[in-house]
Amino acid sequence: MTSDPSYSALAARFTGRPATAGRRLSGALAEVVLDDGRTVIVKSADGPGAVRAEAAGLRWLAEAGSVRIPRVHGHDEHRLVIDRVPRGRPGVAAATRFGRDLAALHAAGAPAFGAPPPGGPEEAYIGLAPMRNAAGTDWPSWYAEHRVLPYLRRAADDGTVTSAEAAEVERVCERLPGLAGPTEPPARLHGDLWNGNVLWGGDGHVHLIDPAAHGGHRETDLAMLRLFGCPHLERITEAYGERAPLADGWAARVGVHQLFPLLVHAVLFGRGYAEQALAAARSAG
């Protein structure tokens, strides 16, 4: 393992332990071994406030005491130091624990829909896309205004969706009060809960990384988990329901909740995701 003085020095500074080795894993990630044998990850991000948002989100999720979250050792303006998660294999027992723990995380709640984590910026991110955490009291109107329409407009401006297609999604937003299901309190969301941010740890637990944490509707996290697939997904969902039953009709609302991440992907990655977003809008009925 080769040494990277910059990342090693940052890891040593925030952990209080000398670094013995380090290596880059990618352009944004480095791995650093400390003198006590532990390994930490140093993650970099260039967006203004991106590291602050991620650190605040990780800490807020960890405060719930449910799903495993890597410890945040510290951060500067552009780099974050967290524990590395030793990898294991997906299993039914871990999926069951994760489903129940995710329900407990959501139940920890948030002050409002759109509320940022304590200490987190209002102007945050989901992946590489800007995401504004502006509070609202009514989920359907908040979701339309702050989660669906900003990305729809960006996609329309970029020519990724046509004006006629944008109008279809806008009509779904107008109908959200009747499509949203029973009123629920704001949940404490991971916010970017796709399979790549779900790590099956060697300790037999699921660990979550890279949040876009905020107050939202709990079905949004579950819908995002279904978007790209996840090992033992049905067992996760069943275990979630054992701890916190979902409202009747939740499966029919998956498309409504997937509009947000699909439009984010359309903005970042193009037309294929725009077509999926339109399919999700049409599935809302």
C-alpha positions as CSV (number, residue, x, y, z in Angstrom):
1,M,0.0,0.0,0.0
2,T,1.5,3.3,-1.1
3,S,1.4,6.4,1.1
4,D,-0.5,9.5,0.3
5,P,0.8,12.3,2.6
6,S,-2.2,14.6,2.1
7,Y,-4.9,12.1,2.9
8,S,-2.8,10.4,5.6
9,A,-2.2,13.8,7.4
10,L,-5.9,14.6,7.3
11,A,-6.8,11.2,8.7
12,A,-4.2,11.5,11.5
13,R,-5.5,15.0,12.3
14,F,-9.1,14.0,12.8
15,T,-8.6,10.6,14.4
16,G,-5.8,11.6,16.6
17,R,-3.8,8.5,15.5
18,P,-0.7,8.4,13.3
19,A,-1.3,7.0,9.8
20,T,1.0,4.2,8.7
21,A,-0.2,3.8,5.1
22,G,-2.7,5.2,2.6
23,R,-3.8,4.7,-1.0
24,R,-6.3,6.3,-3.4
25,L,-9.3,4.2,-4.2
26,S,-10.7,6.6,-6.8
27,G,-10.5,10.3,-7.6
28,A,-12.7,11.1,-4.6
29,L,-11.8,8.3,-2.1
30,A,-8.7,7.3,-0.3
31,E,-8.1,4.6,2.3
32,V,-5.8,5.2,5.3
33,V,-4.5,2.7,7.8
34,L,-3.9,4.0,11.3
35,D,-1.2,2.8,13.8
36,D,-3.8,0.9,15.9
37,G,-4.8,-1.2,12.9
38,R,-8.1,0.6,12.0
39,T,-8.8,1.8,8.5
40,V,-10.6,5.0,7.7
41,I,-11.9,6.5,4.4
42,V,-11.1,10.0,3.3
43,K,-13.7,11.3,0.9
44,S,-13.4,14.5,-1.1
45,A,-16.1,16.7,-2.7
46,D,-15.9,20.0,-4.5
47,G,-19.4,21.3,-4.3
48,P,-19.9,24.2,-1.8
49,G,-21.2,22.8,1.4
50,A,-21.2,19.2,0.1
51,V,-18.9,17.8,2.8
52,R,-20.7,19.7,5.5
53,A,-24.0,18.4,4.3
54,E,-22.8,14.8,4.3
55,A,-21.1,15.0,7.7
56,A,-24.3,16.5,9.2
57,G,-26.4,13.9,7.5
58,L,-24.3,10.9,8.8
59,R,-24.4,12.3,12.3
60,W,-28.1,12.9,12.3
61,L,-28.8,9.4,11.0
62,A,-26.4,7.9,13.6
63,E,-28.2,9.8,16.4
64,A,-31.3,7.6,15.8
65,G,-29.3,4.6,17.1
66,S,-30.8,2.2,14.6
67,V,-29.2,1.6,11.2
68,R,-25.4,1.3,11.4
69,I,-23.8,4.5,10.1
70,P,-20.0,5.0,9.7
71,R,-18.5,7.2,12.4
72,V,-17.6,10.7,11.3
73,H,-14.1,11.6,12.6
74,G,-14.1,15.1,11.2
75,H,-14.0,17.2,8.0
76,D,-12.6,20.3,6.5
77,E,-14.2,22.3,3.6
78,H,-13.7,19.6,1.0
79,R,-12.7,16.3,2.7
80,L,-14.4,14.0,5.2
81,V,-12.9,11.2,7.3
82,I,-15.1,8.3,8.3
83,D,-14.7,4.7,9.4
84,R,-14.3,2.1,6.7
85,V,-17.0,-0.6,6.7
86,P,-15.5,-4.1,6.4
87,R,-17.5,-5.9,3.8
88,G,-19.6,-9.0,4.2
89,R,-22.2,-10.9,2.2
90,P,-25.9,-10.1,1.9
91,G,-28.0,-12.4,4.1
92,V,-31.6,-12.9,5.3
93,A,-30.7,-12.2,8.9
94,A,-29.0,-8.9,8.0
95,A,-31.9,-8.0,5.7
96,T,-34.4,-8.6,8.6
97,R,-32.4,-6.4,10.9
98,F,-32.0,-3.7,8.3
99,G,-35.8,-3.6,7.6
100,R,-36.5,-3.2,11.3
101,D,-33.7,-0.7,11.9
102,L,-34.8,1.4,8.9
103,A,-38.3,1.6,10.3
104,A,-36.8,2.8,13.6
105,L,-34.6,5.4,11.7
106,H,-37.7,6.8,10.0
107,A,-39.6,6.9,13.3
108,A,-36.9,9.1,14.8
109,G,-38.6,11.8,12.8
110,A,-37.7,15.3,11.6
111,P,-38.9,18.8,12.5
112,A,-40.5,19.3,9.1
113,F,-40.6,18.0,5.5
114,G,-37.4,19.3,4.0
115,A,-35.7,20.0,7.3
116,P,-32.0,19.6,6.9
117,P,-29.9,17.7,9.5
118,P,-28.8,19.9,12.5
119,G,-25.8,21.9,11.3
120,G,-26.4,20.9,7.7
121,P,-26.8,23.6,4.9
122,E,-30.1,24.4,3.3
123,E,-28.4,24.1,-0.1
124,A,-27.3,20.4,0.0
125,Y,-26.8,17.7,-2.6
126,I,-28.2,14.4,-3.8
127,G,-25.2,12.7,-5.4
128,L,-23.7,15.4,-7.7
129,A,-27.0,17.3,-8.1
130,P,-27.9,20.3,-5.9
131,M,-30.8,19.6,-3.5
132,R,-32.5,22.4,-1.5
133,N,-33.7,21.6,2.0
134,A,-36.5,24.0,2.5
135,A,-39.1,23.2,5.1
136,G,-42.7,22.6,4.5
137,T,-45.7,21.4,6.5
138,D,-47.7,19.7,3.8
139,W,-46.0,16.7,2.1
140,P,-47.7,16.8,-1.3
141,S,-47.1,20.5,-2.0
142,W,-43.6,20.4,-0.5
143,Y,-42.7,17.3,-2.6
144,A,-43.9,18.9,-5.8
145,E,-42.2,22.3,-5.1
146,H,-38.9,21.1,-3.8
147,R,-38.3,17.6,-5.0
148,V,-40.0,17.1,-8.4
149,L,-40.5,20.4,-10.2
150,P,-36.9,21.8,-9.8
151,Y,-35.4,18.8,-11.6
152,L,-38.3,18.6,-14.1
153,R,-37.6,22.2,-15.1
154,R,-33.9,21.6,-15.4
155,A,-34.5,18.6,-17.6
156,A,-36.9,20.6,-19.7
157,D,-34.4,23.5,-20.0
158,D,-31.7,21.0,-21.1
159,G,-34.1,19.4,-23.7
160,T,-34.0,16.1,-21.9
161,V,-37.9,16.1,-21.7
162,T,-40.3,17.8,-24.0
163,S,-42.8,20.4,-23.0
164,A,-45.6,17.9,-23.5
165,E,-43.9,15.3,-21.3
166,A,-43.2,18.0,-18.6
167,A,-46.9,18.8,-18.6
168,E,-47.7,15.1,-17.8
169,V,-45.5,15.3,-14.7
170,E,-46.9,18.6,-13.7
171,R,-50.4,17.1,-13.8
172,V,-49.3,14.4,-11.5
173,C,-47.9,17.1,-9.1
174,E,-51.3,18.8,-9.2
175,R,-53.0,15.5,-8.2
176,L,-50.5,14.7,-5.4
177,P,-52.9,15.5,-2.6
178,G,-55.2,12.7,-3.8
179,L,-52.3,10.3,-4.6
180,A,-50.2,10.7,-1.5
181,G,-52.1,8.3,0.8
182,P,-52.8,9.0,4.4
183,T,-51.1,11.9,6.1
184,E,-47.9,10.9,7.9
185,P,-45.4,12.9,10.1
186,P,-42.0,13.8,8.7
187,A,-39.6,10.9,8.7
188,R,-35.9,11.0,9.2
189,L,-34.8,10.0,5.7
190,H,-31.4,8.7,4.3
191,G,-32.6,10.5,1.2
192,D,-30.4,8.6,-1.4
193,L,-31.2,5.0,-0.5
194,W,-30.2,3.1,-3.6
195,N,-28.4,-0.2,-3.5
196,G,-24.9,1.4,-3.9
197,N,-25.3,3.2,-0.6
198,V,-26.3,0.0,1.2
199,L,-23.2,-1.8,2.5
200,W,-23.5,-5.3,3.8
201,G,-21.0,-5.4,6.6
202,G,-18.8,-8.2,7.9
203,D,-20.5,-7.7,11.3
204,G,-23.8,-9.0,9.9
205,H,-25.4,-5.6,9.8
206,V,-26.3,-3.2,6.9
207,H,-24.4,0.1,7.0
208,L,-25.6,3.2,5.1
209,I,-23.3,5.7,3.4
210,D,-23.6,8.8,1.2
211,P,-26.9,10.2,2.5
212,A,-28.9,13.1,1.2
213,A,-30.6,13.3,4.6
214,H,-33.7,15.4,5.3
215,G,-37.2,15.2,6.6
216,G,-39.5,13.5,4.2
217,H,-42.0,10.8,3.6
218,R,-40.8,7.3,4.7
219,E,-42.2,5.7,1.5
220,T,-39.6,7.8,-0.5
221,D,-36.7,5.9,1.0
222,L,-38.4,2.6,0.4
223,A,-39.3,3.5,-3.2
224,M,-35.7,4.5,-3.9
225,L,-34.5,1.2,-2.5
226,R,-36.6,-0.5,-5.1
227,L,-35.4,1.6,-8.0
228,F,-32.2,-0.3,-8.8
229,G,-32.8,-3.4,-6.8
230,C,-31.3,-4.6,-3.6
231,P,-30.5,-8.1,-2.2
232,H,-33.3,-9.6,-0.1
233,L,-35.5,-6.6,-0.9
234,E,-38.8,-8.3,-0.1
235,R,-37.5,-9.5,3.3
236,I,-36.3,-6.0,4.1
237,T,-39.8,-4.6,3.2
238,E,-41.5,-7.4,5.2
239,A,-39.3,-6.7,8.3
240,Y,-40.0,-3.0,8.0
241,G,-43.7,-3.6,8.0
242,E,-43.4,-5.8,11.1
243,R,-41.9,-2.9,12.9
244,A,-43.9,-0.1,11.3
245,P,-46.8,-1.2,9.0
246,L,-47.1,0.8,5.8
247,A,-50.3,2.5,4.9
248,D,-52.7,0.7,2.5
249,G,-51.9,1.2,-1.1
250,W,-48.1,1.9,-0.6
251,A,-47.1,-0.3,-3.5
252,A,-49.3,1.7,-5.9
253,R,-47.5,4.9,-4.7
254,V,-44.0,3.7,-5.5
255,G,-44.0,5.5,-8.9
256,V,-44.9,8.8,-7.2
257,H,-42.0,8.6,-4.8
258,Q,-39.6,7.5,-7.6
259,L,-40.3,10.6,-9.6
260,F,-37.8,12.6,-7.6
261,P,-34.7,10.3,-7.9
262,L,-35.5,9.5,-11.6
263,L,-35.7,13.2,-12.5
264,V,-32.4,13.8,-10.6
265,H,-30.9,11.0,-12.7
266,A,-32.4,12.5,-15.9
267,V,-30.7,15.8,-15.1
268,L,-27.4,14.1,-14.4
269,F,-27.4,11.3,-16.9
270,G,-29.9,12.0,-19.7
271,R,-32.8,10.8,-21.6
272,G,-33.0,7.2,-20.5
273,Y,-33.9,8.2,-17.0
274,A,-36.3,10.8,-18.3
275,E,-38.3,8.0,-20.0
276,Q,-38.3,6.1,-16.7
277,A,-39.6,9.2,-14.9
278,L,-42.4,9.5,-17.4
279,A,-43.3,5.9,-17.0
280,A,-43.4,6.4,-13.2
281,A,-45.7,9.4,-13.6
282,R,-48.0,7.4,-15.8
283,S,-48.1,4.6,-13.3
284,A,-49.5,7.0,-10.7
285,G,-52.8,6.7,-12.6
